[in-house]
């Protein structure tokens, strides 16, 4: 069996209102989300360092993309301290489901929020 560096190569978060979702994720990450068209799908790129080999993802609007709080669990990178992102969730229109909690000293912290589209998203950081 080949052991890959990352468990994922890319992820997509479905949205029903692209403008609203783009505003939400731009607000919680404090950046202007780049937008692009991939065929019939509108995508908003989440921040990551592709040049350093980072794994990225996007919000996606189009046929076949349906938000859910019961689907696959995605853990977004919370940077050095996930509270920097989590503290902006409610003012951006989302809701905190589970506040920052310690997993263990070796594994760091996580929290869970819902975005403006109804997706349940987790976030992780080491501090």
Secondary structure, DSSP 8 states (H G I E B T S, - for coil): ----S-S-SEEEEE-S-HHHHHHHHHHHHTS---EEEETTEEEEE----GGGT--EEEEEESTT----SSS---EEE-TT-THHHHTTTTTTT-EEEEEEEEEETTTEEEEEEE-TTS-EEEEEE--
